Amino acid sequence: MRSCPDTGEALLGSDAIEWHKEWRPSAFVHALAFSLLPKLYQNLKQDCFLLVQVIILLDFTHSWHDAWVAKDEQKWYVALLVISVGCYIAAYTRFGILFIWFNPSGEDYGLNVFFLVMTMVLGFVNGIFHPVFIE
């Protein structure tokens, strides 16, 4: 049971609700200092971590590709093709699993399906019309 901080009497029902409705600067400062700022800081750290991971992954794939193409043998081109096709198959398999998970039968999740299908279509279009294949 809550009590009024000024008088010490018990707050019951609507009195307790009214007491919580009033604006208190200390509650605002507490909410800002102990919940909002740490959350913003954590989100910034997460974003920086993901950005660094993407940069590392892209650097690895480009150096791997350059190392294999520099050998200028047919087997390395075939290996790159096999790995690329394998990654496409894995990605579309994952899309199928995500489609099953995020579109349960009998439910209407149109936005989920829209984003899954558009991501799949844009990935396919990017793979087909990539500048490497156009040259």
SULRAJO-V807739 format. One record per pair of residues at least 12 apart in sequence whose C-alpha atoms are under 8 Angstrom apart, sorted by the first residue. I is the first residue (numbers start at 1). GAP is how many residues later the second one is. D is the distance in Angstrom with one decimal. If there is no record, write none. Layout:
# SULRAJO-V807739
i=<I | I>
gap=<GAP | GAP>
d=<D | D>
This chain:
# SULRAJO-V807739
i=<2 | 4 | 65 | 68 | 92 | 95 | 95 | 98 | 99 | 99>
gap=<14 | 15 | 15 | 12 | 28 | 21 | 25 | 18 | 14 | 17>
d=<7.2 | 7.9 | 7.7 | 7.9 | 7.5 | 7.0 | 7.2 | 7.8 | 6.9 | 7.0>
